[in-house]
Amino acid sequence: MQNLWTHLSSPRHLMVFEAAARHGSFTLAAQELNVQQPSVSASIKQLEATLGIQLFRRSHRRINLTHAGDRLFADVTRAFELLEQSATSIRQSVSNDHVTLSASSAFNNYWMLPRLKTFQQSHPDIDLRLQSSDREPDLNVEPISLAIRLGDGNWPGCDCRRIAEEIIYPVAAPRVMAAALHLRNITGLLHQRLIHLEEPIRERPSWAQWFNEFGITEQPPRSGLRLNDYALVLQAAIAGEGFAFGWHHLVGPMVEQGLLASRPEWAWKTGRGFYLVWSKNIPLLPKAETVREWILTRSAAP
């Protein structure tokens, strides 16, 4: 840390640099920081002198980051975001005013929301907030109490309990299932329109992997609908756009309601599971413990 300040001279200069780079203006940075514009210019000049390199290209009414400035701005932004997340987490642990559950949009839409009224009736004093995200949050850093993750139950720094086995089988709108030809066996699906889930960050099984589990090495057709969110996949299936993966813990009620038809006899049990996860290093607050026990109880219910 001592070497860091030798290179950068003052943490204040980094704050000034970040504001100027973000706004693309010394004047706007000065307004945000409630200082005079010459003070911003002086801080930037001192930081450049300390680093021995120019961070901004200055013109009459504009400033632009140099290559070195771009690199420093990216690293400073990332560091400031981590500090902000840590501070928010600390404030939340003190205030104890709400509980945040992070999960995929599909889990929040099709598992949590149908049960949310029951939870609120049983626990009206708990402010439960659902956060949908396409990535896995760091529960030891971010202000999130609980999360739903797919995996083998091993995440460093976290405790967990499995709430559902990963079981996948084909689903489609009832009219699509009824009209499908050549579905006397699994290979018949190769001739149907398939809906593909291609999430940008999370790794999810593919149709090719599903077919392979049943000894079918022929590649499924590349045609079909491709979506990056499972909630959209289910909406497309309900709308009659084709056959989709049905994760049993989510689509079971939809099949019972007649929104979807399924072929559970073609189920693939992957060996993985969906887990409720929480930090091992940050003790759960009482309200978060209540939410945890409620989810575990509801997931065990038939």
ZAFITI-929590 format. One record per residue: x, y, z of N, C-alpha, C in turn; residue number from 1. Coordinates in steps of 0.001 Angstrom, whole numbers. Last residue first. Example, Ala and Ser with C-alpha at 12.3 -4.5 7.8 and 13.67 -1.06 7.14 Angstrom:
<pts>
PT       nu       nv       nw      cau      cav      caw       cu       cv       cw  guke
PT    12850    -2250     7080    13670    -1060     7140    12900       30     7870     2
PT    13190    -5690     7800    12300    -4500     7800    13200    -3300     7800     1
</pts>
This chain:
<pts>
PT       nu       nv       nw      cau      cav      caw       cu       cv       cw  guke
PT   -44600   -30858    -1293   -44983   -31523    -2540   -45669   -30568    -3496   302
PT   -41880   -28942       82   -43307   -29257       40   -43647   -29924    -1287   301
PT   -39317   -28102     -141   -39506   -29495      271   -40964   -29923      199   300
PT   -39610   -25465     -741   -39026   -26329    -1779   -39188   -27798    -1430   299
PT   -40610   -24469     1662   -41478   -24499      489   -40924   -25411     -604   298
PT   -38324   -24748     3292   -39569   -25459     3626   -40475   -25569     2416   297
PT   -36537   -23060     2017   -36207   -24477     2153   -37449   -25297     2459   296
PT   -37885   -20613     2275   -37609   -21169      945   -37327   -22661     1034   295
PT   -37881   -20365     5092   -39146   -20407     4358   -38938   -21021     2975   294
PT   -35200   -20216     5717   -35959   -21363     6191   -37290   -21492     5461   293
PT   -34577   -17730     4417   -33899   -18988     4061   -34731   -20195     4472   292
PT   -36190   -15947     5816   -36417   -16169     4388   -35783   -17480     3950   291
PT   -34956   -16155     8331   -36374   -16501     8183   -36703   -16789     6719   290
PT   -32429   -15186     7760   -32574   -16575     8200   -34017   -17044     8043   289
PT   -33095   -12560     7244   -32585   -13378     6143   -32668   -14861     6504   288
PT   -33802   -11758     9808   -34819   -11750     8752   -34375   -12595     7559   287
PT   -31298   -12057    11224   -32497   -12854    11566   -33549   -12892    10464   286
PT   -28532   -12222     8883   -29344   -11515     9852   -30628   -12300    10099   285
PT   -25857   -14504     8552   -27162   -14033     8101   -27879   -13318     9234   284
PT   -22432   -13580     8759   -23603   -14220     9373   -24907   -13633     8822   283
PT   -20158   -14077     6340   -20988   -12997     6866   -22252   -13616     7447   282
PT   -18991   -16414     5456   -18172   -15488     6235   -18967   -14352     6870   281
PT   -20632   -17819     3859   -20144   -18516     5043   -19432   -17557     5991   280
PT   -23529   -16539     2271   -22127   -16386     2633   -21794   -17176     3896   279
PT   -25697   -18898      606   -25460   -17703     1413   -24000   -17691     1857   278
PT   -28043   -20434    -1641   -26658   -20178    -1232   -26590   -18905     -403   277
PT   -29905   -23093    -2732   -30008   -21816    -2029   -28667   -21588    -1357   276
PT   -29450   -24743    -5856   -29126   -24563    -4445   -29470   -23159    -3969   275
PT   -30183   -27289    -8054   -30390   -25873    -7771   -30291   -25681    -6262   274
PT   -27750   -29705    -9230   -28946   -29277    -8534   -29023   -27770    -8440   273
PT   -26590   -32519   -11214   -26431   -31235   -10547   -27737   -30861    -9848   272
PT   -27351   -34761   -12501   -26471   -34935   -11346   -26192   -33644   -10613   271
PT   -29188   -34626   -14553   -27807   -34241   -14845   -26836   -34544   -13706   270
PT   -31511   -36511   -15873   -31065   -36117   -14540   -29562   -35864   -14628   269
PT   -33792   -36050   -18317   -32338   -36154   -18119   -32019   -35634   -16724   268
PT   -36743   -37676   -19406   -36064   -36787   -18457   -34576   -37102   -18382   267
PT   -38788   -38674   -20949   -37488   -38391   -21568   -36672   -37459   -20675   266
PT   -41057   -38706   -19537   -40397   -40006   -19703   -39041   -39856   -20376   265
PT   -42092   -36155   -19715   -41221   -36470   -18569   -40545   -37830   -18666   264
PT   -42867   -34194   -21875   -42519   -35602   -22068   -41567   -36002   -20945   263
PT   -45661   -31857   -21597   -44292   -32326   -21379   -44139   -33784   -21758   262
PT   -47254   -28714   -22224   -47301   -30176   -22216   -45866   -30676   -22160   261
PT   -48365   -25752   -20531   -47370   -26509   -21265   -47728   -27987   -21225   260
PT   -50647   -24947   -19289   -49935   -23973   -20110   -48902   -24647   -21004   259
PT   -51910   -26624   -17551   -52245   -26746   -18957   -51581   -25721   -19851   258
PT   -51194   -26741   -14931   -52171   -25716   -15296   -52576   -25775   -16764   257
PT   -49221   -28691   -14992   -50466   -28977   -14282   -51564   -27989   -14667   256
PT   -47256   -27252   -16318   -47842   -28422   -16977   -49179   -28756   -16320   255
PT   -46674   -25407   -14377   -47193   -24912   -15652   -47809   -26047   -16462   254
PT   -45599   -26959   -12275   -46907   -26294   -12101   -47508   -25807   -13413   253
PT   -43160   -27815   -13737   -44157   -28735   -13201   -45523   -28093   -13014   252
PT   -41271   -25929   -14412   -42366   -26155   -15362   -43437   -27083   -14827   251
PT   -39454   -25831   -12211   -40127   -24627   -12689   -41354   -24932   -13539   250
PT   -38477   -28323   -11723   -38919   -27553   -10560   -39627   -26265   -10965   249
PT   -37720   -29224   -14345   -38891   -29763   -13670   -39389   -28876   -12533   248
PT   -37111   -27337   -17092   -36534   -27682   -15790   -37701   -28007   -14860   247
PT   -37461   -28126   -20307   -38287   -27880   -19137   -37551   -28311   -17885   246
PT   -36411   -26739   -23344   -36034   -27465   -22135   -37026   -27123   -21029   245
PT   -38939   -26652   -25944   -37924   -26049   -25079   -37526   -27032   -23991   244
PT   -40290   -26462   -29211   -39983   -27278   -28037   -38829   -26638   -27262   243
PT   -42195   -23567   -30347   -41425   -24786   -30506   -41227   -25521   -29199   242
PT   -43907   -21437   -30010   -42759   -21241   -30894   -41914   -22495   -31085   241
PT   -46161   -21147   -28400   -46201   -22082   -29511   -45048   -21988   -30475   240
PT   -46153   -19696   -26095   -46717   -19034   -27277   -46735   -19935   -28510   239
PT   -44740   -21366   -24437   -46175   -21198   -24187   -46859   -20595   -25418   238
PT   -42191   -20873   -25547   -42785   -22213   -25614   -44293   -22141   -25413   237
PT   -41821   -18193   -24887   -41863   -18588   -26293   -42501   -19959   -26454   236
PT   -41752   -18376   -22116   -42805   -17587   -22752   -42950   -17967   -24220   235
PT   -39445   -19910   -21829   -40730   -20465   -21425   -41894   -19693   -22035   234
PT   -37535   -18073   -22825   -37687   -19395   -23439   -39051   -19980   -23099   233
PT   -37736   -16003   -21017   -38172   -15777   -22393   -38381   -17098   -23121   232
PT   -36611   -17288   -18827   -37980   -16804   -18724   -38558   -16540   -20116   231
PT   -34001   -17690   -19712   -34910   -18836   -19657   -36366   -18410   -19486   230
PT   -32389   -15795   -22174   -32976   -15787   -20837   -34039   -16875   -20780   229
PT   -31603   -15581   -24782   -30550   -15529   -23767   -31093   -15519   -22344   228
PT   -32598   -17695   -27544   -32873   -16659   -26550   -31851   -16732   -25436   227
PT   -33433   -18667   -30725   -32337   -18613   -29761   -32542   -17415   -28839   226
PT   -35421   -20919   -32595   -35346   -19664   -31859   -34238   -19737   -30822   225
PT   -34132   -22530   -35549   -34929   -22442   -34339   -34698   -21112   -33648   224
PT   -31312   -24350   -36906   -32448   -23442   -36994   -33236   -23469   -35695   223
PT   -29553   -26347   -36572   -29138   -25029   -36099   -30286   -24032   -36137   222
PT   -30773   -29527   -35425   -30692   -28469   -36448   -30313   -27131   -35830   221
PT   -28526   -31573   -33440   -29837   -30969   -33707   -29698   -29852   -34725   220
PT   -26356   -34138   -34608   -26507   -32776   -34121   -27905   -32245   -34413   219
PT   -26320   -37449   -33488   -26675   -36530   -34567   -26941   -35147   -33995   218
PT   -26089   -39066   -31313   -24946   -38200   -31618   -25224   -37242   -32772   217
PT   -27836   -40273   -28763   -28060   -39733   -30106   -26962   -38720   -30408   216
PT   -27834   -41208   -26179   -27094   -41956   -27177   -27288   -41487   -28593   215
PT   -28939   -39509   -24422   -29776   -40638   -24838   -29135   -41418   -25981   214
PT   -27066   -37551   -24181   -27352   -38353   -22991   -28209   -39568   -23310   213
PT   -27285   -36299   -26650   -26148   -37186   -26416   -26367   -38078   -25205   212
PT   -29483   -34621   -26267   -29586   -35766   -27180   -28476   -36780   -26910   211
PT   -28230   -32809   -24457   -29411   -33578   -24064   -29564   -34814   -24950   210
PT   -26195   -31705   -25999   -25858   -32481   -24804   -27028   -33355   -24371   209
PT   -27773   -30402   -27908   -26822   -31444   -28334   -26423   -32316   -27155   208
PT   -29109   -28520   -26387   -29868   -29633   -26948   -28932   -30756   -27390   207
PT   -27063   -27770   -23489   -27542   -27537   -24853   -28384   -28726   -25306   206
PT   -26990   -26319   -20184   -26946   -27455   -21112   -27525   -27082   -22470   205
PT   -25175   -23262   -19495   -26404   -24039   -19456   -26309   -25197   -20449   204
PT   -23301   -20985   -17716   -23223   -22150   -18593   -24492   -22981   -18412   203
PT   -23811   -17459   -17710   -24018   -18766   -17086   -23905   -19883   -18122   202
PT   -23447   -15533   -19851   -22466   -15745   -18791   -22611   -17126   -18167   201
PT   -25439   -15483   -21830   -24120   -14931   -22137   -23052   -15275   -21109   200
PT   -27371   -18390   -22675   -27085   -17303   -21746   -25666   -16801   -21955   199
PT   -29282   -19688   -24748   -27863   -19340   -24858   -27585   -18136   -23966   198
PT   -31556   -22100   -25449   -31169   -21155   -24400   -29676   -20922   -24501   197
PT   -33646   -22623   -28266   -32332   -22785   -27644   -32115   -21697   -26591   196
PT   -36272   -24511   -29341   -35941   -23217   -28750   -34653   -23404   -27946   195
PT   -36857   -26232   -32412   -36336   -26196   -31056   -36046   -24759   -30619   194
PT   -39122   -27900   -34384   -38520   -26581   -34131   -38126   -26510   -32661   193
PT   -38221   -31319   -35162   -39108   -30287   -34626   -38353   -28966   -34466   192
PT   -36587   -33355   -35740   -37330   -32810   -36866   -38319   -31727   -36413   191
PT   -35572   -34261   -33413   -34621   -33669   -34345   -35327   -33003   -35532   190
PT   -37609   -35573   -32169   -37408   -34163   -31822   -36415   -33473   -32748   189
PT   -37347   -38190   -32938   -38352   -37378   -33606   -38208   -35901   -33313   188
PT   -35636   -39365   -31195   -35061   -38860   -32444   -36068   -38014   -33218   187
PT   -37322   -40332   -29185   -36587   -39086   -28969   -36044   -38515   -30279   186
PT   -40447   -41479   -30648   -39192   -41671   -29927   -38426   -40355   -29918   185
PT   -42713   -40501   -31693   -42828   -41794   -31022   -41558   -42122   -30255   184
PT   -42952   -38181   -33083   -42513   -38103   -31696   -42742   -39414   -30956   183
PT   -43789   -37637   -35694   -42527   -38374   -35485   -42032   -38248   -34049   182
PT   -45317   -34406   -35283   -45216   -35715   -35911   -43872   -36359   -35534   181
PT   -47240   -32385   -33177   -45894   -32836   -33554   -45935   -34249   -34136   180
PT   -49667   -31619   -32191   -49498   -31589   -33644   -48168   -32165   -34107   179
PT   -49365   -31751   -29447   -50362   -32610   -30087   -50149   -32702   -31595   178
PT   -47411   -29809   -29008   -47131   -31194   -28661   -48096   -32129   -29387   177
PT   -48838   -27571   -29809   -47616   -27936   -30537   -47271   -29392   -30268   176
PT   -50869   -27505   -27947   -51236   -27667   -29359   -50032   -28060   -30205   175
PT   -49405   -27153   -25499   -50194   -28374   -25756   -50536   -28583   -27220   174
PT   -46062   -25989   -26008   -47469   -25667   -25860   -48289   -26914   -26192   173
PT   -43586   -28116   -24493   -44093   -27295   -25589   -45531   -26935   -25270   172
PT   -40593   -29674   -23278   -41925   -29111   -23076   -42293   -28285   -24301   171
PT   -38346   -32329   -22416   -38923   -31412   -23405   -40319   -30945   -23005   170
PT   -36569   -32089   -19241   -37297   -32846   -20257   -37962   -31861   -21223   169
PT   -34312   -32320   -16562   -34683   -31618   -17788   -35434   -32556   -18722   168
PT   -33521   -31684   -13304   -34167   -32663   -14164   -34717   -31904   -15373   167
PT   -31624   -31143   -10638   -31743   -30676   -12022   -32265   -31814   -12894   166
PT   -33432   -31001    -7561   -32540   -31727    -8460   -32720   -31174    -9864   165
PT   -33652   -28281    -5297   -34243   -29071    -6383   -33152   -29774    -7159   164
PT   -32313   -27225    -3192   -33766   -27073    -3168   -34437   -27861    -4290   163
PT   -29544   -27778    -1101   -30184   -28045    -2381   -31695   -27932    -2246   162
PT   -27879   -25181      543   -28771   -26338      672   -29457   -26540     -669   161
PT   -24681   -23783     1560   -25815   -23953      669   -26647   -25162     1069   160
PT   -22107   -21323     2114   -22888   -22475     2545   -24090   -22589     1627   159
PT   -19004   -20126      727   -20464   -20132      818   -20976   -21432     1434   158
PT   -16326   -20156      111   -16811   -19090      979   -18309   -19061     1162   157
PT   -16713   -21699    -3047   -15811   -21217    -1989   -16425   -20077    -1201   156
PT   -19198   -23983    -3564   -18809   -22625    -3897   -17948   -22092    -2768   155
PT   -20771   -26782    -4421   -19470   -26355    -3906   -19120   -24979    -4450   154
PT   -23006   -27769    -5635   -23080   -27476    -4204   -21766   -27042    -3592   153
PT   -22902   -28008    -8330   -22697   -29238    -7563   -22704   -29006    -6056   152
PT   -25489   -25924    -9747   -24146   -26487    -9700   -24089   -27750    -8878   151
PT   -27103   -22856    -9753   -27096   -24200   -10324   -25673   -24729   -10287   150
PT   -28377   -20835    -7094   -27332   -21195    -8055   -27520   -22630    -8522   149
PT   -29781   -18070    -5587   -30076   -19385    -6153   -29028   -19671    -7220   148
PT   -28924   -16360    -2543   -28904   -16501    -3997   -29288   -17916    -4379   147
PT   -29098   -13823       11   -29291   -15188     -454   -29261   -15210    -1981   146
PT   -28250   -11142      434   -28332   -12095     1531   -28307   -13531     1039   145
PT   -26113    -8761     -850   -27124    -9758    -1189   -27101   -10845     -121   144
PT   -24167    -6625    -1452   -25221    -6557     -431   -26388    -7472     -756   143
PT   -21032    -8350    -2185   -22213    -7583    -2578   -23307    -7644    -1510   142
PT   -19158   -10026     -882   -18846    -8629    -1181   -20107    -7815    -1401   141
PT   -19917   -12584     -628   -19027   -12081      414   -18683   -10611      222   140
PT   -21333   -13191    -2857   -22094   -12991    -1628   -21232   -12518     -475   139
PT   -21155   -12113    -5940   -20211   -12481    -4884   -20877   -12171    -3548   138
PT   -23639   -13436    -8241   -23061   -12392    -7395   -22074   -12959    -6386   137
PT   -23527   -14591   -11452   -23557   -15072   -10079   -22901   -14026    -9175   136
PT   -25693   -13024   -13910   -24404   -13477   -13402   -24562   -13946   -11959   135
PT   -28027   -11891   -14616   -27491   -12883   -15541   -26102   -13366   -15125   134
PT   -30593   -11470   -12130   -29270   -11161   -12651   -28828   -12261   -13597   133
PT   -33057   -10040   -10136   -32778   -10916   -11272   -31459   -10502   -11901   132
PT   -33944    -9924    -6850   -33000    -9349    -7815   -32722   -10372    -8905   131
PT   -36494    -9149    -4672   -36009   -10117    -5652   -35132    -9409    -6665   130
PT   -36718    -8498    -1266   -36490    -7922    -2586   -35877    -8969    -3499   129
PT   -38781    -8302     1486   -38040    -9224      628   -37947    -8646     -772   128
PT   -39132    -7093     4413   -39066    -6488     3078   -38167    -7371     2213   127
PT   -41154    -8390     6883   -39909    -8583     6130   -40049    -7987     4738   126
PT   -43584    -8268     8124   -42543    -7350     8609   -41256    -7436     7812   125
PT   -45235   -10270     7216   -45460    -8905     6709   -44388    -7912     7131   124
PT   -45151   -13248     6775   -44061   -12418     7303   -44200   -10980     6796   123
PT   -47448   -14375     5734   -46850   -14995     6920   -45810   -14099     7575   122
PT   -47954   -12742     3552   -49001   -12916     4559   -48434   -13490     5854   121
PT   -45596   -13065     2134   -45913   -11745     2690   -47009   -11830     3746   120
PT   -45819   -15776     1359   -44728   -15320     2224   -45076   -14008     2895   119
PT   -48070   -15672     -264   -48096   -16496      942   -47002   -16068     1909   118
PT   -47072   -14051    -2300   -48212   -13593    -1499   -48301   -14364     -193   117
PT   -45041   -15647    -3446   -44694   -14433    -2716   -45845   -13944    -1838   116
PT   -45409   -17764    -5064   -45414   -18048    -3630   -45261   -16784    -2782   115
PT   -45172   -16821    -7654   -46419   -17501    -7280   -46526   -17764    -5778   114
PT   -42477   -15694    -7429   -43662   -14839    -7502   -44962   -15566    -7179   113
PT   -40646   -17975    -7337   -40861   -17060    -6208   -42189   -16316    -6286   112
PT   -41002   -19397    -9812   -40962   -20081    -8516   -41309   -19133    -7382   111
PT   -41206   -17691   -11974   -42012   -18908   -11980   -41950   -19711   -10685   110
PT   -39609   -15369   -11530   -40931   -15283   -12150   -41797   -16505   -11877   109
PT   -37249   -16300   -10342   -38039   -15261    -9672   -39463   -15218   -10217   108
PT   -36423   -18134   -12288   -36729   -18596   -10928   -37590   -17569   -10213   107
PT   -36094   -16387   -14483   -37045   -17497   -14554   -37412   -17990   -13160   106
PT   -34082   -14668   -13721   -35416   -14105   -13928   -36461   -15215   -13974   105
PT   -32115   -16159   -11087   -32416   -15910   -12497   -33819   -15335   -12604   104
PT   -31515   -14275    -8056   -31798   -15498    -8805   -31997   -15146   -10264   103
PT   -31070   -13061    -4839   -30621   -12974    -6225   -30859   -14319    -6909   102
PT   -32831   -11437    -2396   -32613   -12753    -2988   -32241   -12570    -4444   101
PT   -32389    -9385      394   -32306    -9490    -1065   -32019   -10925    -1470   100
PT   -34208    -7848     2904   -33501    -9075     2529   -33543    -9174     1012    99
PT   -33901    -4849     4937   -34496    -5675     3899   -33619    -6895     3632    98
PT   -32737    -3649     7156   -34041    -3159     6723   -34672    -3990     5617    97
PT   -30326    -3605     8637   -31242    -4741     8760   -32646    -4387     8262    96
PT   -28213    -1814     9103   -29591    -1315     9077   -30625    -2426     9195    95
PT   -25886    -3361     9047   -26206    -2583    10238   -27681    -2206    10271    94
PT   -25839    -4521     6596   -25721    -5402     7760   -26064    -4670     9043    93
PT   -25937    -2269     4971   -27094    -3153     5030   -27047    -4035     6270    92
PT   -23389    -1217     5341   -24560     -446     5772   -25785    -1336     5911    91
PT   -21888    -3276     4183   -21719    -2965     5603   -22916    -2191     6124    90
PT   -22756    -3108     1530   -22971    -4334     2295   -22869    -4090     3793    89
PT   -21838     -572      857   -23276     -845      853   -23593    -2081     1673    88
PT   -19078    -1004     1018   -19705      -43     1923   -21211     -271     2014    87
PT   -18784    -2887    -1060   -18423    -3234      314   -19089    -2301     1313    86
PT   -19605    -1382    -3261   -20335    -2590    -2898   -20050    -2992    -1460    85
PT   -17598      594    -3243   -19001      972    -3054   -19839     -225    -2640    84
PT   -15333     -947    -3739   -15432     -212    -2478   -16881      183    -2191    83
PT   -15978    -1840    -6312   -15814    -2812    -5225   -15929    -2137    -3865    82
PT   -15973      601    -7667   -17204     -183    -7603   -17131    -1210    -6480    81
PT   -13289     1351    -7434   -14311     2161    -6755   -15631     1399    -6631    80
PT   -12116     -627    -9049   -11782     -542    -7625   -12819      246    -6847    79
PT   -13236       -5   -11559   -13462    -1320   -10955   -13193    -1286    -9459    78
PT   -12198     2590   -11909   -13643     2364   -11864   -13967     1042   -11193    77
PT    -9458     2037   -12015    -9987     2862   -10929   -11488     2653   -10786    76
PT    -9306      531   -14382    -8923      -67   -13101    -9479      714   -11915    75
PT   -10238     2381   -16301   -10883     1070   -16159   -10578      453   -14807    74
PT    -8392     4482   -15962    -9810     4704   -15689   -10541     3380   -15492    73
PT    -5986     3328   -16808    -6130     3724   -15408    -7602     3900   -15052    72
PT    -6607     2959   -19541    -6262     1814   -18689    -6459     2153   -17216    71
PT    -7065     5594   -20393    -8112     4570   -20520    -7851     3405   -19575    70
PT    -4547     6708   -19933    -5697     7172   -19172    -6840     6181   -19215    69
PT    -3031     5394   -21865    -2721     5182   -20450    -3887     5612   -19562    68
PT    -4282     6473   -24126    -4299     5023   -23908    -4010     4709   -22436    67
PT    -6040     9432   -22930    -4996     8766   -23705    -5126     7263   -23464    66
PT    -9278    10845   -23011    -8302     9986   -22355    -7275     9477   -23358    65
PT    -9871    14245   -23787   -10024    12832   -24136    -8934    12039   -23441    64
PT   -11690    17264   -23538   -10582    16435   -23071   -10897    14994   -23450    63
PT   -12491    20415   -25084   -12701    18980   -24861   -11461    18354   -24250    62
PT   -12034    22907   -25992   -13194    22702   -25127   -13455    21234   -24820    61
PT    -9361    22712   -27053    -9943    23973   -26609   -11102    23770   -25636    60
PT    -7875    19743   -25600    -8099    20653   -26710    -8840    21878   -26176    59
PT    -5752    17315   -24223    -6542    18519   -23990    -6650    19323   -25276    58
PT    -5732    14049   -23329    -5393    14942   -24446    -6323    16136   -24336    57
PT    -4659    12711   -20196    -5683    13348   -21018    -5042    14091   -22184    56
PT    -2359    11643   -19124    -3597    10875   -18998    -4717    11427   -19874    55
PT     1091    11309   -19677      -98    12113   -19883    -1337    11216   -19865    54
PT     3374    10319   -17100     2726    10080   -18383     1465    10928   -18476    53
PT     4357    10139   -14505     5290    10370   -15597     4690    10124   -16960    52
PT     2960     9953   -12180     3032     8753   -13004     4028     8899   -14150    51
PT     3313    12580   -11251     3733    11455   -10409     3902    10187   -11231    50
PT     2186    14032   -13336     3602    14217   -13010     4131    13052   -12189    49
PT     -442    13184   -13205      338    12893   -14403     1828    13036   -14133    48
PT    -1101    14246   -10683    -1163    12798   -10895     -354    12411   -12122    47
PT     -786    16962   -11236       79    16347   -10227       83    14827   -10387    46
PT    -2794    17333   -13158    -1396    17588   -13517     -450    16920   -12524    45
PT    -5056    16742   -11616    -4722    15896   -12765    -3259    16082   -13159    44
PT    -4956    18839    -9754    -4880    17448    -9300    -4476    16523   -10431    43
PT    -5256    21069   -11450    -4031    20917   -10667    -3865    19473   -10197    42
PT    -7846    20691   -12445    -6694    20696   -13366    -5392    20460   -12618    41
PT    -9292    20977   -10050    -9317    19711   -10787    -8107    19623   -11713    40
PT    -8731    23648    -9473    -8333    22614    -8521    -8308    21241    -9178    39
PT    -9917    25015   -11593    -8452    24981   -11509    -7946    23927   -10529    38
PT   -12705    24648   -10913   -12094    23935   -12033   -10570    23938   -11990    37
PT   -13384    24191    -7407   -13159    25030    -8564   -12451    24241    -9666    36
PT   -15772    21742    -6162   -14511    22483    -6088   -14414    23362    -7331    35
PT   -17718    19691    -6112   -17917    20952    -5382   -16594    21669    -5119    34
PT   -17690    17511    -7662   -16873    17432    -6454   -16971    18704    -5597    33
PT   -19317    18384    -9774   -19696    17200    -8997   -18969    17165    -7654    32
PT   -17844    20592   -10719   -19195    20784   -10208   -19630    19604    -9339    31
PT   -15503    19288   -11578   -15424    20274   -10498   -16801    20519    -9882    30
PT   -16550    17787   -13669   -15968    17096   -12515   -15888    18038   -11324    29
PT   -17240    19806   -15401   -18309    18998   -14808   -17804    18220   -13606    28
PT   -14613    20755   -15980   -15625    21650   -15406   -16735    20862   -14728    27
PT   -13301    18671   -17171   -12806    19143   -15885   -13866    20010   -15190    26
PT   -14872    15968   -18774   -14837    17427   -18583   -14278    17752   -17210    25
PT   -15784    13406   -18924   -15114    13948   -20095   -14970    15446   -20011    24
PT   -16929    12149   -16802   -17682    13234   -17415   -17077    13704   -18733    23
PT   -14923    10228   -16284   -16324     9811   -16460   -17140    10885   -17171    22
PT   -12657    11789   -15949   -12710    10819   -17041   -14146    10392   -17325    21
PT   -13372    13285   -13677   -13057    13974   -14928   -13165    13016   -16116    20
PT   -13723    11233   -11772   -14828    12125   -12110   -14588    12819   -13454    19
PT   -11135    10113   -11723   -12296     9295   -12086   -13466    10166   -12516    18
PT    -9559    12315   -10832    -9331    11712   -12151   -10556    10919   -12609    17
PT   -10583    12647    -8255   -10714    13728    -9229   -10554    13175   -10645    16
PT    -9833    10227    -7134   -11243    10597    -7168   -11486    11690    -8206    15
PT    -7057    10398    -7389    -7777     9343    -8095    -9263     9660    -8201    14
PT    -6470    12514    -5691    -6216    12675    -7119    -6945    11612    -7938    13
PT    -6998    11369    -3221    -7895    12410    -3730    -7698    12607    -5226    12
PT    -4880     9715    -2679    -6143     9097    -3109    -7119    10130    -3663    11
PT    -1703    10715    -3975    -2829    11012    -3089    -4090    10319    -3581    10
PT      546     9399    -5307      709    10603    -4484     -446    10873    -3530     9
PT      979     7137    -6822     -207     7950    -7110     -280     9233    -6305     8
PT     3334     5870    -6037     3044     5994    -7462     1951     7031    -7738     7
PT     3157     6024    -3305     4366     6564    -3927     4114     6805    -5413     6
PT      854     4665    -2880      781     6111    -2746     2066     6782    -3242     5
PT     1865     2057    -3377      772     2594    -4176      738     4108    -4095     4
PT     3740     1595    -1407     4216     1786    -2772     3141     2396    -3665     3
PT     1992     1202      723     2881     2356      755     3420     2655     -639     2
PT      828    -1211        0        0        0        0      860     1257        0     1
</pts>
